[in-house]
Amino acid sequence: MYRTDSVLSEAVGRHADPERFAEIDAELRLLGISAGSAQAQKWGEQANAHPPVLRTHDRYGHRIDEVEFHPAWHRLLGHAITAGLTDAWSRPDGHLRRAAGFLVWTQVEAGHGCPLSMTHAAVPALRTDPELAAEWEPRLGSHVYDPRLVPAGEKPGALFGMGMTEKQGGSDVRANTTRAVPLAEDGTYTLTGHKWFCSAPMSDGFLVLAQVDEGGRDRLTCFLVPRVLADGTRNVFAIQRLKDKLGNRSNASWRWSSPGRGPAGWARWGAVWRPSSRWWRPPGSTARWARRP
Ligand SMILES: Cc1cc2nc3c(=O)[nH]c(=O)nc-3n(C[C@H](O)[C@H](O)[C@H](O)COP(=O)(O)OP(=O)(O)OC[C@H]3O[C@@H](n4cnc5c(N)ncnc54)[C@H](O)[C@@H]3O)c2cc1C
């Protein structure tokens, strides 16, 4: 899958630091052999033949909002993360390695490329806040896949998703109506709203867009929403349903909503920064999270 792709292997030869080329080339060659193996092809087939299943409640009727994936999905993600496909930002030639590795490995199965890409892409946004970057970046670039739904601080590696799209706000996210209201001095916010199309629901954290009132004017702001709070309780967001998509079937895409509690007090999420020309962060943000009252 790598050596037989002459355009890709020549491009790697052209752009890699000559001192590191042999190492990178060997890495990609191994990944290409894995991608072409009968085992990996089988994982790809299984992950699509057995799409993710939403479990909204446990057997006692408590909301759990978990999505169950076939073991093949976890094998694919695990293999990709071990190969460093979310680790572009901190190692030499990292972007070249990640981009070439991604092209090679996702030939096996495209859906799991989504959480890999979102995790990779979250890093520059996190870096606008050095405190957050120091906490999360090592987990995002980790070579260890840990699918457990436990606080990110207890995991050797973490994945990130993104909650931008709303029914009325797709390409134009300025139309988003999800609202964020400050909850505590430490920068924790409560977010209330409805997201229409989000992928990788079992991620450990999400970058979520919401409107903040600033002197009577709405300002679109980006928040870091951890899936599980530091005390082990789950942050509150209800998964309404999984999308029945035409492609990308192995990857769950879902709809979040307030669980019928009206507009006030749905979820309490940590505040972060603003994706506008003027990046902004509320003072002391993200120190802790709280759960729904
Ligand atoms: C597989 C999949 C996974 C996704 N995962 C996520 C996710 O994890 N998180 C998330 O937040 N979103 C996710 N999305 C949603 C995606 O980001 C939106 O679909 C995208 O932003 C486009 O928005 P829209 O679908 O509302 O289309 P619209 O914005 O309604 O656009 C419809 C059409 O109009 C065109 N158009 C729009 N504006 C203009 C303009 N100003 N000028 C010219 N043409 C224009 C578009 O090109 C498009 O052809 C996912 C989508 C898919 C298909």
Ligand as a Chemical Component Dictionary entry (heavy atoms), coordinates in Angstrom:
data_LIG
# 
_chem_comp.id                   LIG 
_chem_comp.type                 NON-POLYMER 
_chem_comp.pdbx_formal_charge   0 
_chem_comp.three_letter_code    LIG 
# 
loop_
_chem_comp_atom.comp_id 
_chem_comp_atom.atom_id 
_chem_comp_atom.alt_atom_id 
_chem_comp_atom.type_symbol 
_chem_comp_atom.charge 
_chem_comp_atom.model_Cartn_x 
_chem_comp_atom.model_Cartn_y 
_chem_comp_atom.model_Cartn_z 
_chem_comp_atom.pdbx_ordinal 
LIG C1  C1  C 0 -19.734 12.211 7.393  1  
LIG C2  C2  C 0 -19.923 13.556 8.041  2  
LIG C3  C3  C 0 -19.408 13.770 9.312  3  
LIG C4  C4  C 0 -19.580 15.008 9.942  4  
LIG N1  N1  N 0 -19.070 15.175 11.196 5  
LIG C5  C5  C 0 -19.234 16.362 11.809 6  
LIG C6  C6  C 0 -18.692 16.587 13.124 7  
LIG O1  O1  O 0 -18.063 15.722 13.724 8  
LIG N2  N2  N 0 -18.918 17.772 13.723 9  
LIG C7  C7  C 0 -19.616 18.778 13.103 10 
LIG O2  O2  O 0 -19.770 19.828 13.714 11 
LIG N3  N3  N 0 -20.120 18.615 11.849 12 
LIG C8  C8  C 0 -19.946 17.422 11.201 13 
LIG N4  N4  N 0 -20.481 17.239 9.948  14 
LIG C9  C9  C 0 -21.301 18.264 9.365  15 
LIG C10 C10 C 0 -20.546 19.125 8.356  16 
LIG O3  O3  O 0 -19.533 19.833 8.982  17 
LIG C11 C11 C 0 -21.553 20.009 7.642  18 
LIG O4  O4  O 0 -22.297 19.150 6.831  19 
LIG C12 C12 C 0 -20.880 21.088 6.835  20 
LIG O5  O5  O 0 -20.380 22.077 7.694  21 
LIG C13 C13 C 0 -21.821 21.700 5.799  22 
LIG O6  O6  O 0 -22.973 22.179 6.409  23 
LIG P1  P1  P 0 -24.433 21.784 5.879  24 
LIG O7  O7  O 0 -24.484 20.280 5.720  25 
LIG O8  O8  O 0 -25.434 22.408 6.786  26 
LIG O9  O9  O 0 -24.530 22.374 4.434  27 
LIG P2  P2  P 0 -24.918 23.867 4.031  28 
LIG O10 O10 O 0 -24.107 24.836 4.819  29 
LIG O11 O11 O 0 -26.415 23.992 4.098  30 
LIG O12 O12 O 0 -24.445 23.868 2.541  31 
LIG C14 C14 C 0 -25.229 23.252 1.500  32 
LIG C15 C15 C 0 -24.597 23.533 0.172  33 
LIG O13 O13 O 0 -24.481 24.957 -0.040 34 
LIG C16 C16 C 0 -23.133 25.314 -0.297 35 
LIG N5  N5  N 0 -22.823 26.592 0.360  36 
LIG C17 C17 C 0 -22.988 26.887 1.666  37 
LIG N6  N6  N 0 -22.638 28.177 1.902  38 
LIG C18 C18 C 0 -22.234 28.696 0.727  39 
LIG C19 C19 C 0 -21.761 29.979 0.321  40 
LIG N7  N7  N 0 -21.635 30.987 1.180  41 
LIG N8  N8  N 0 -21.437 30.155 -0.975 42 
LIG C20 C20 C 0 -21.565 29.127 -1.872 43 
LIG N9  N9  N 0 -22.030 27.905 -1.546 44 
LIG C21 C21 C 0 -22.360 27.684 -0.279 45 
LIG C22 C22 C 0 -22.277 24.182 0.272  46 
LIG O14 O14 O 0 -21.053 24.066 -0.417 47 
LIG C23 C23 C 0 -23.178 22.982 0.038  48 
LIG O15 O15 O 0 -23.024 22.481 -1.253 49 
LIG C24 C24 C 0 -20.288 16.025 9.289  50 
LIG C25 C25 C 0 -20.787 15.809 8.000  51 
LIG C26 C26 C 0 -20.613 14.592 7.390  52 
LIG C27 C27 C 0 -21.169 14.404 5.995  53 
# 
loop_
_chem_comp_bond.comp_id 
_chem_comp_bond.atom_id_1 
_chem_comp_bond.atom_id_2 
_chem_comp_bond.value_order 
_chem_comp_bond.pdbx_ordinal 
LIG C1  C2  SING 1  
LIG C2  C3  SING 2  
LIG C2  C26 DOUB 3  
LIG C3  C4  DOUB 4  
LIG C4  N1  SING 5  
LIG C4  C24 SING 6  
LIG N1  C5  DOUB 7  
LIG C5  C6  SING 8  
LIG C5  C8  SING 9  
LIG C6  O1  DOUB 10 
LIG C6  N2  SING 11 
LIG N2  C7  SING 12 
LIG C7  O2  DOUB 13 
LIG C7  N3  SING 14 
LIG N3  C8  DOUB 15 
LIG C8  N4  SING 16 
LIG N4  C9  SING 17 
LIG N4  C24 SING 18 
LIG C9  C10 SING 19 
LIG C10 O3  SING 20 
LIG C10 C11 SING 21 
LIG C11 O4  SING 22 
LIG C11 C12 SING 23 
LIG C12 O5  SING 24 
LIG C12 C13 SING 25 
LIG C13 O6  SING 26 
LIG O6  P1  SING 27 
LIG P1  O7  DOUB 28 
LIG P1  O8  SING 29 
LIG P1  O9  SING 30 
LIG O9  P2  SING 31 
LIG P2  O10 DOUB 32 
LIG P2  O11 SING 33 
LIG P2  O12 SING 34 
LIG O12 C14 SING 35 
LIG C14 C15 SING 36 
LIG C15 O13 SING 37 
LIG C15 C23 SING 38 
LIG O13 C16 SING 39 
LIG C16 N5  SING 40 
LIG C16 C22 SING 41 
LIG N5  C17 SING 42 
LIG N5  C21 SING 43 
LIG C17 N6  DOUB 44 
LIG N6  C18 SING 45 
LIG C18 C19 SING 46 
LIG C18 C21 DOUB 47 
LIG C19 N7  SING 48 
LIG C19 N8  DOUB 49 
LIG N8  C20 SING 50 
LIG C20 N9  DOUB 51 
LIG N9  C21 SING 52 
LIG C22 O14 SING 53 
LIG C22 C23 SING 54 
LIG C23 O15 SING 55 
LIG C24 C25 DOUB 56 
LIG C25 C26 SING 57 
LIG C26 C27 SING 58 
# 
